[in-house]
């Protein structure tokens, strides 16, 4: 849409906002990609009758709208793949934890709580994703074996065995290295009495602290 005087344009002149703000020149283009449904619009206005928008402005903003639509479509694609990635990991973890099909395992629930906390804390998308992944995998070591001893059996006393097994499980996967600090530190305690490194206070990675809280909360509302 391109108009030099919105107050005289039948498409706009009855609009309260046009009258209230004395809007004259209007330029509006949809943000629209391959999908016929617009994702939004770029809307520019001017209250001057002498400084109006021209056809070249419309062409420029239309090109910008097309580029923005492409960027948004790519972002939605990435987010869709991320959701798929997390669901697949969650289902695999559920199988490893022995949960029946359709039942949300501890790891999936902890991932949900941890992801919500990360969002509330204003962490970046990248940080939130790795916290969600780490939360899904934080107890993966319980189904591994350390030196021929069941980590699940050993974890009841100290928690160290399944942490070591989790490290062993994840260490050779480059894409999951950012999740490793949370897996290592989720049994640390703020007073320094945790395991495996007896870290204290802010020395504990934030991701580990988030997962520790999420895991404790989940165990309170879903006792074994």
Residue frames as qw, qx, qy, qz and C-alpha x, y, z in Angstrom:
[[0.000, 0.890, 0.455, 0.000, 0.00, 0.00, 0.00],
 [0.400, -0.070, 0.030, 0.914, 1.30, 3.45, -0.92],
 [0.020, 0.846, 0.492, 0.206, -0.70, 6.63, -0.39],
 [0.326, 0.350, -0.127, 0.869, 0.27, 10.30, -0.18],
 [0.288, -0.271, 0.242, -0.886, -2.70, 11.35, 1.96],
 [0.178, -0.178, -0.960, 0.119, -4.32, 8.71, 4.15],
 [0.173, 0.364, 0.520, -0.753, -6.90, 11.19, 5.45],
 [0.514, 0.428, -0.142, -0.730, -8.38, 11.42, 1.95],
 [0.291, 0.218, -0.894, -0.261, -7.90, 7.75, 1.09],
 [0.765, -0.232, -0.185, -0.571, -11.07, 5.65, 1.39],
 [0.792, 0.004, -0.590, 0.157, -8.97, 2.76, 2.76],
 [0.484, -0.034, -0.529, 0.696, -7.84, 4.82, 5.77],
 [0.049, -0.416, 0.035, -0.907, -9.83, 8.00, 6.32],
 [0.675, -0.527, -0.239, -0.457, -12.34, 6.40, 8.70],
 [0.769, -0.102, -0.505, 0.379, -9.57, 5.00, 10.91],
 [0.425, -0.894, -0.138, 0.006, -9.39, 6.70, 14.32],
 [0.701, -0.423, 0.160, 0.552, -5.60, 6.42, 14.52],
 [0.464, 0.396, 0.348, 0.712, -5.21, 8.22, 11.18],
 [0.111, -0.849, -0.257, -0.449, -7.30, 11.14, 12.43],
 [0.638, -0.749, -0.086, 0.155, -5.83, 11.20, 15.91],
 [0.648, -0.403, 0.267, 0.589, -2.22, 11.33, 14.71],
 [0.329, 0.841, -0.073, -0.424, -2.92, 13.39, 11.59],
 [0.580, -0.199, 0.680, 0.403, -1.22, 10.74, 9.44],
 [0.478, 0.674, -0.164, -0.538, -0.83, 11.63, 5.79],
 [0.526, 0.501, -0.652, -0.215, 1.66, 9.48, 3.88],
 [0.805, -0.258, 0.483, -0.227, 1.43, 5.73, 4.46],
 [0.507, 0.466, -0.700, -0.188, 3.60, 2.90, 3.15],
 [0.703, -0.264, 0.572, -0.331, 2.80, -0.68, 4.10],
 [0.588, 0.363, -0.670, -0.271, 4.08, -3.98, 2.71],
 [0.925, -0.299, 0.035, -0.231, 3.42, -7.54, 3.93],
 [0.143, -0.557, 0.818, -0.008, 6.13, -9.78, 5.32],
 [0.890, 0.195, 0.213, -0.353, 5.24, -12.80, 3.23],
 [0.204, -0.458, 0.817, 0.284, 7.25, -15.79, 2.13],
 [0.173, 0.026, -0.898, -0.405, 6.31, -19.03, 0.39],
 [0.019, -0.464, -0.847, 0.257, 3.29, -19.39, 2.65],
 [0.012, 0.613, 0.445, 0.653, 0.37, -17.23, 1.39],
 [0.459, -0.817, -0.349, 0.029, -0.38, -16.20, 4.98],
 [0.233, 0.768, -0.257, 0.538, 1.54, -13.02, 5.88],
 [0.671, -0.218, -0.526, 0.474, 3.82, -13.20, 8.93],
 [0.261, -0.659, -0.266, 0.653, 3.49, -9.50, 9.60],
 [0.396, 0.820, 0.276, 0.306, 3.90, -6.15, 7.89],
 [0.439, -0.141, -0.064, 0.885, 6.30, -3.23, 7.61],
 [0.005, 0.862, 0.493, 0.120, 4.33, -0.05, 8.22],
 [0.397, -0.122, -0.056, 0.908, 5.73, 3.47, 7.77],
 [0.043, 0.860, 0.505, 0.061, 3.84, 6.75, 8.17],
 [0.340, 0.026, -0.020, 0.940, 4.49, 10.46, 7.85],
 [0.032, 0.731, 0.553, -0.399, 2.38, 13.44, 8.94],
 [0.035, -0.549, 0.222, 0.805, 3.69, 15.73, 6.21],
 [0.684, 0.621, 0.336, -0.187, 1.97, 16.35, 2.89],
 [0.339, 0.861, -0.346, -0.157, 5.20, 17.57, 1.29],
 [0.028, -0.532, 0.846, -0.012, 7.50, 14.77, 2.40],
 [0.892, 0.065, 0.143, -0.425, 5.67, 11.74, 1.03],
 [0.633, -0.224, 0.714, 0.199, 6.79, 8.23, 0.14],
 [0.438, 0.561, -0.424, -0.560, 7.66, 7.43, -3.45],
 [0.942, 0.202, -0.157, -0.218, 7.52, 4.34, -5.63],
 [0.526, 0.487, -0.628, 0.303, 11.23, 3.73, -5.03],
 [0.305, -0.387, 0.629, -0.601, 10.52, 3.65, -1.27],
 [0.874, 0.010, 0.174, -0.454, 7.82, 1.03, -1.87],
 [0.833, 0.393, -0.390, 0.013, 10.22, -1.08, -3.94],
 [0.216, 0.512, -0.685, 0.471, 12.94, -0.85, -1.29],
 [0.501, -0.260, 0.561, -0.605, 10.61, -1.76, 1.60],
 [0.922, 0.159, -0.050, -0.349, 9.08, -4.59, -0.47],
 [0.671, 0.434, -0.570, 0.191, 12.56, -6.03, -0.99],
 [0.072, -0.418, 0.684, -0.594, 13.26, -5.69, 2.72],
 [0.752, -0.109, 0.292, -0.581, 10.00, -7.46, 3.51],
 [0.904, 0.269, -0.301, -0.140, 10.94, -10.37, 1.25],
 [0.441, 0.444, -0.668, 0.403, 14.35, -10.72, 2.92],
 [0.345, -0.325, 0.571, -0.670, 12.79, -10.52, 6.37],
 [0.887, 0.019, 0.038, -0.460, 10.24, -13.20, 5.42],
 [0.790, 0.344, -0.500, 0.091, 13.05, -15.47, 4.26],
 [0.142, 0.427, -0.683, 0.575, 14.94, -14.92, 7.52],
 [0.590, -0.207, 0.410, -0.664, 11.82, -15.67, 9.58],
 [0.928, 0.148, -0.187, -0.286, 11.11, -18.82, 7.59],
 [0.607, 0.385, -0.627, 0.301, 14.68, -20.01, 8.18],
 [0.161, -0.371, 0.615, -0.677, 14.34, -19.21, 11.88],
 [0.798, -0.084, 0.191, -0.565, 11.10, -21.20, 12.10],
 [0.868, 0.276, -0.410, -0.056, 12.79, -24.09, 10.31],
 [0.330, 0.410, -0.691, 0.495, 15.68, -24.07, 12.77],
 [0.420, -0.266, 0.509, -0.703, 13.31, -23.91, 15.73],
 [0.899, 0.056, -0.073, -0.428, 11.27, -26.78, 14.29],
 [0.750, 0.315, -0.558, 0.165, 14.38, -28.90, 13.92],
 [0.026, 0.403, -0.654, 0.640, 15.41, -27.99, 17.45],
 [0.691, -0.173, 0.302, -0.634, 12.04, -29.13, 18.82],
 [0.925, 0.188, -0.275, -0.184, 12.34, -32.38, 16.86],
 [0.478, 0.449, -0.642, 0.397, 15.90, -32.86, 18.13],
 [0.241, -0.339, 0.605, -0.679, 14.80, -32.40, 21.75],
 [0.842, -0.043, 0.109, -0.527, 11.80, -34.72, 21.34],
 [0.843, 0.288, -0.455, 0.004, 13.95, -37.46, 19.83],
 [0.260, 0.394, -0.698, 0.538, 16.50, -37.18, 22.65],
 [0.497, -0.260, 0.424, -0.711, 13.68, -37.19, 25.19],
 [0.922, 0.049, -0.094, -0.371, 12.13, -40.35, 23.77],
 [0.705, 0.342, -0.580, 0.222, 15.52, -42.10, 23.68],
 [0.008, -0.375, 0.648, -0.663, 16.19, -41.11, 27.28],
 [0.726, -0.163, 0.215, -0.632, 12.72, -42.40, 28.26],
 [0.919, 0.168, -0.332, -0.129, 13.51, -45.75, 26.67],
 [0.494, 0.378, -0.639, 0.453, 16.85, -45.92, 28.42],
 [0.232, -0.303, 0.554, -0.740, 15.22, -45.04, 31.74],
 [0.074, -0.158, -0.984, 0.036, 12.71, -47.83, 31.19],
 [0.353, 0.283, 0.340, -0.825, 9.62, -45.60, 31.10],
 [0.482, 0.433, 0.761, 0.033, 6.54, -46.99, 29.34],
 [0.212, 0.304, 0.474, 0.799, 5.64, -45.39, 25.98],
 [0.196, -0.717, -0.424, -0.517, 3.69, -42.17, 26.43],
 [0.592, -0.737, -0.245, 0.216, 4.99, -41.52, 29.96],
 [0.216, 0.884, -0.244, 0.336, 7.12, -38.43, 30.47],
 [0.810, -0.093, -0.377, 0.440, 10.37, -39.59, 32.06],
 [0.473, -0.735, -0.146, 0.464, 12.19, -37.68, 34.77],
 [0.457, -0.156, 0.317, 0.816, 14.65, -36.31, 32.21],
 [0.100, 0.532, 0.552, 0.635, 11.90, -34.90, 30.00],
 [0.320, -0.857, -0.402, -0.037, 10.19, -33.20, 32.92],
 [0.534, -0.584, 0.021, 0.612, 13.45, -31.77, 34.24],
 [0.373, 0.141, 0.432, 0.809, 14.18, -30.46, 30.75],
 [0.068, -0.738, -0.519, -0.426, 10.81, -28.71, 30.70],
 [0.448, -0.841, -0.220, 0.208, 11.36, -27.08, 34.13],
 [0.571, -0.375, 0.194, 0.704, 14.96, -26.15, 33.33],
 [0.299, 0.369, 0.484, 0.735, 14.04, -24.65, 29.97],
 [0.190, -0.852, -0.423, -0.242, 11.32, -22.54, 31.62],
 [0.533, -0.738, -0.058, 0.410, 13.80, -21.28, 34.22],
 [0.525, -0.066, 0.341, 0.777, 16.35, -20.44, 31.53],
 [0.115, 0.625, 0.487, 0.599, 13.71, -18.39, 29.72],
 [0.370, -0.877, -0.307, -0.010, 12.72, -16.58, 32.92],
 [0.593, -0.570, 0.108, 0.559, 16.38, -15.75, 33.58],
 [0.344, 0.889, -0.077, -0.292, 16.65, -14.22, 30.13],
 [0.540, -0.362, 0.641, 0.409, 19.31, -16.60, 28.84],
 [0.290, 0.456, -0.509, -0.670, 20.04, -16.72, 25.12],
 [0.890, 0.197, -0.099, -0.399, 18.36, -19.23, 22.81],
 [0.615, 0.426, -0.650, 0.129, 21.67, -21.10, 22.49],
 [0.054, -0.316, 0.759, -0.567, 22.09, -21.34, 26.28],
 [0.694, -0.020, 0.320, -0.645, 18.47, -22.42, 26.72],
 [0.854, 0.286, -0.350, -0.257, 18.84, -25.18, 24.13],
 [0.493, 0.357, -0.740, 0.288, 21.95, -26.64, 25.74],
 [0.296, -0.221, 0.646, -0.668, 20.36, -26.46, 29.20],
 [0.825, 0.098, 0.072, -0.551, 17.32, -28.31, 27.83],
 [0.783, 0.340, -0.519, -0.036, 19.57, -30.96, 26.25],
 [0.198, 0.374, -0.760, 0.494, 21.73, -31.27, 29.37],
 [0.543, -0.157, 0.461, -0.683, 18.59, -31.67, 31.50],
 [0.894, 0.177, -0.191, -0.364, 17.36, -34.49, 29.25],
 [0.792, 0.312, -0.491, 0.186, 20.73, -36.21, 29.60],
 [0.184, -0.728, 0.470, -0.464, 21.70, -35.29, 33.16],
 [0.699, -0.331, 0.575, -0.267, 21.09, -38.82, 34.46],
 [0.801, 0.438, -0.335, -0.233, 22.12, -40.71, 31.32],
 [0.199, 0.519, -0.799, 0.229, 25.04, -42.19, 33.24],
 [0.612, -0.198, 0.584, -0.496, 22.61, -44.23, 35.35],
 [0.925, 0.269, 0.170, -0.208, 22.18, -46.61, 32.43],
 [0.536, 0.667, -0.505, 0.114, 25.90, -46.83, 31.73],
 [0.923, -0.316, -0.128, 0.179, 28.60, -48.88, 33.41],
 [0.056, 0.874, -0.434, 0.214, 31.69, -47.62, 35.14],
 [0.019, 0.501, -0.847, 0.174, 34.47, -50.17, 35.63],
 [0.391, -0.074, -0.905, -0.151, 31.96, -52.98, 35.28],
 [0.042, -0.329, -0.741, 0.584, 29.75, -51.68, 38.12],
 [0.040, 0.705, 0.634, 0.316, 26.18, -50.58, 37.52],
 [0.129, 0.247, -0.119, 0.953, 26.15, -46.80, 37.74],
 [0.509, -0.506, -0.309, -0.623, 22.49, -46.86, 38.72],
 [0.792, -0.425, -0.421, 0.122, 23.31, -49.02, 41.75],
 [0.587, -0.075, -0.257, 0.764, 26.30, -46.92, 42.73],
 [0.044, 0.490, 0.135, 0.860, 24.60, -43.57, 42.28],
 [0.542, -0.681, -0.443, -0.216, 22.36, -44.01, 45.30],
 [0.678, -0.499, -0.246, 0.481, 25.20, -43.36, 47.74],
 [0.372, -0.482, 0.085, 0.789, 27.23, -40.54, 46.21],
 [0.478, 0.815, 0.199, -0.259, 26.01, -39.78, 42.71],
 [0.130, -0.705, 0.537, 0.444, 29.61, -39.75, 41.48],
 [0.493, -0.026, 0.826, 0.272, 29.41, -43.00, 39.52],
 [0.469, 0.650, 0.592, 0.086, 26.60, -41.96, 37.19],
 [0.096, 0.939, -0.093, -0.316, 28.18, -38.52, 36.67],
 [0.285, -0.523, 0.697, 0.399, 31.42, -40.15, 35.54],
 [0.480, 0.253, 0.814, 0.207, 29.46, -42.49, 33.31],
 [0.338, 0.859, 0.350, -0.163, 27.57, -39.55, 31.85],
 [0.050, -0.824, 0.389, 0.409, 30.85, -37.79, 31.06],
 [0.388, -0.213, 0.830, 0.340, 32.10, -40.93, 29.35],
 [0.466, 0.537, 0.703, 0.022, 28.89, -41.17, 27.34],
 [0.266, 0.927, 0.236, -0.122, 28.97, -37.54, 26.12],
 [0.377, -0.705, 0.299, 0.522, 32.66, -36.67, 25.85],
 [0.393, -0.097, 0.687, 0.603, 33.10, -37.87, 22.27],
 [0.258, 0.710, 0.621, 0.208, 30.05, -36.03, 20.87],
 [0.323, 0.061, 0.016, 0.944, 31.31, -32.58, 19.78],
 [0.206, -0.513, -0.392, -0.736, 27.81, -31.14, 19.40],
 [0.633, -0.649, -0.395, -0.148, 27.04, -31.82, 23.07],
 [0.578, 0.072, -0.403, 0.706, 30.16, -30.36, 24.66],
 [0.121, -0.406, 0.114, -0.899, 28.30, -27.22, 25.77],
 [0.746, -0.438, -0.231, -0.445, 25.90, -29.45, 27.70],
 [0.743, 0.046, -0.587, 0.318, 28.69, -31.28, 29.53],
 [0.105, 0.297, -0.493, 0.811, 29.32, -28.73, 32.36],
 [0.615, -0.277, 0.082, -0.734, 25.68, -29.03, 33.46],
 [0.905, -0.056, -0.400, -0.129, 25.81, -32.84, 33.41],
 [0.577, 0.197, -0.575, 0.546, 29.01, -32.76, 35.47],
 [0.078, 0.197, -0.440, 0.872, 27.82, -30.20, 38.03],
 [0.518, -0.422, -0.341, -0.661, 24.15, -30.99, 38.65],
 [0.768, -0.448, -0.450, 0.088, 24.99, -32.74, 41.95],
 [0.356, 0.201, -0.350, 0.843, 27.12, -29.89, 43.28],
 [0.327, -0.760, -0.552, 0.101, 25.68, -27.99, 46.26],
 [0.099, 0.897, 0.015, 0.430, 25.80, -24.27, 46.98],
 [0.541, -0.797, 0.252, -0.095, 27.56, -24.89, 50.33],
 [0.219, 0.676, -0.703, -0.022, 30.32, -26.95, 48.70],
 [0.554, -0.241, 0.756, -0.253, 29.15, -30.34, 49.99],
 [0.840, 0.407, 0.083, -0.349, 28.16, -31.69, 46.58],
 [0.649, -0.196, 0.638, 0.365, 29.93, -33.93, 44.09],
 [0.938, -0.026, -0.145, 0.315, 32.08, -34.56, 42.14],
 [0.515, 0.448, -0.172, 0.711, 34.23, -31.41, 42.57],
 [0.398, -0.601, -0.483, 0.496, 32.82, -29.87, 45.77],
 [0.184, 0.385, 0.191, 0.884, 32.26, -26.60, 43.92],
 [0.174, -0.546, -0.591, 0.568, 30.72, -23.81, 45.95],
 [0.109, 0.704, 0.200, -0.673, 28.39, -20.90, 45.21],
 [0.502, 0.766, -0.070, -0.396, 28.88, -19.15, 41.90],
 [0.110, -0.505, 0.806, 0.289, 31.71, -21.50, 41.01],
 [0.492, 0.260, 0.831, -0.024, 29.00, -24.01, 40.09],
 [0.037, 0.093, 0.573, 0.814, 27.99, -23.45, 36.43],
 [0.442, 0.112, 0.188, -0.870, 24.61, -21.74, 36.17],
 [0.661, 0.096, -0.560, -0.491, 23.35, -24.54, 33.94],
 [0.442, -0.009, -0.864, 0.242, 24.18, -27.07, 36.66],
 [0.100, 0.103, 0.567, -0.811, 22.42, -25.02, 39.31],
 [0.563, 0.112, -0.147, -0.806, 19.31, -24.71, 37.14],
 [0.670, 0.044, -0.694, -0.260, 19.15, -28.45, 36.51],
 [0.248, -0.005, -0.824, 0.510, 19.76, -29.24, 40.20],
 [0.321, 0.132, 0.375, -0.859, 16.75, -27.10, 41.17],
 [0.649, 0.157, -0.350, -0.656, 14.61, -28.49, 38.34],
 [0.547, 0.072, -0.834, -0.003, 15.51, -32.08, 39.27],
 [0.062, -0.066, -0.753, 0.652, 14.81, -31.53, 42.98],
 [0.464, 0.153, 0.141, -0.861, 11.45, -29.90, 42.19],
 [0.663, 0.130, -0.557, -0.482, 10.47, -32.74, 39.86],
 [0.419, 0.014, -0.878, 0.231, 11.31, -35.34, 42.51],
 [0.166, 0.078, 0.564, -0.805, 9.15, -33.48, 45.03],
 [0.608, 0.235, 0.080, -0.754, 6.07, -33.56, 42.82],
 [0.870, 0.226, -0.358, -0.253, 6.84, -36.98, 41.27],
 [0.453, -0.587, 0.651, -0.163, 8.35, -39.01, 44.12],
 [0.287, 0.306, -0.881, -0.217, 9.92, -42.35, 43.09]]
